[in-house]
Amino acid sequence: MGPWAPVAGALLGLIAGIVAVLLLAGTAHGFAQRLSLVLLVLGLSMLGAATPLVADEVRVIRRAARDPAGRSLNGLTPARWVLLVSAFVLFLAAYTGR
């Protein structure tokens, strides 16, 4: 994957977030509900950016499994951090919108 894959994923997530906002905009009346929509767009954009990073990480892990001298990926990699933070932002969106 090229260096622009996370950017393309983030743009796809942004487009999905904007579509969700357009569908839900008529139901958001208070500040908390509008904040929830903003967090939804942010969370989906981050999730879109995390997707190619996680796919690249899986490719590296599979290559390391075939090659005995390959390095393993332990701990929190950048892909896992972005995925974790996007899940937290989506949780905040659900929490503020209730």
N, C-alpha and C positions, 0 to 999 in steps of 0.2 A: 504494500500500500504506500501511496505517496504521502508527502507531508500535508497535502490538502484534504486528506480523507476526513480528519476530525472536523475541519471547517465545513465540508459538505454535509457531514452528519448533523452538525449543529444547525445548519440552514434548513435541513429537512425537519429537524425537531422544532425549529422556529416556525416553519410553515404549519406544522401540525398544531402548535400552540396557538397560532393566529386563527386557524380554522376553529379550534375549540372555543376561543374567545368570541368569535363571531356567532357561534351557535349559542353560547351562554350569556352574551352581553345583555340581553333583555331581562334576564333574571337577577342580575347583580344590582341591588338597590343601595346597600350600605357600603361604608368604607371597607369593612372587613371582607365583604364579598368581592369588591373590586381588587383589593390586595391579594386575595386568593387567586384571582385570574392572572394577575401579574406574576405571582409565584408559580402558577401553572405553566406559563410561557417560559419562564426561566428554567424550571425543572425539566421541561421537555427538550429545551435547547441543550441543556447539559447532558441529558440522557442520549440525545442524538450525537453529541460529540464523544461520549464515552463508548458508544457502540463500536466504531472502527478501532478504537484503542484496545478494547477487550478482545476483539477479533484478532488483532495483530498479536496480542499477548498469548492467545490460544495457539496461534500458529507457531510462535517461538517455543512454547511448552511442548507442542507435538514434535517439533524438530529436535528439541533437547532429549525427548524420550527415545528417538531413533538413534541419536548420536550419543555414545557413552561419555564423551568428553564435553558435552553441552552443559551449560549452566542452568540451574533451576531458578525459577522466580519465586522467592519466598517473601513474605511480608506484604506491606501495602505498596503496590506499584502505583505510578501515576494513573493508570487506567482504573484501578480499583478505588483510588481516592475520588476520582471524578464520578464514578458510579455511586459511591457511598454518599457523596455530597448531593448529587442529583436526587437520590432517594430521600434524603433528609429534606430537601427543598420541596419535593412533591408531598412529603408528609406534612410540612408546614402549610402548604396550600390547602390540603384537606382539613387541617386543624383550624385554620383561620376562616374557612368557608362554612363551617358548621353553624 
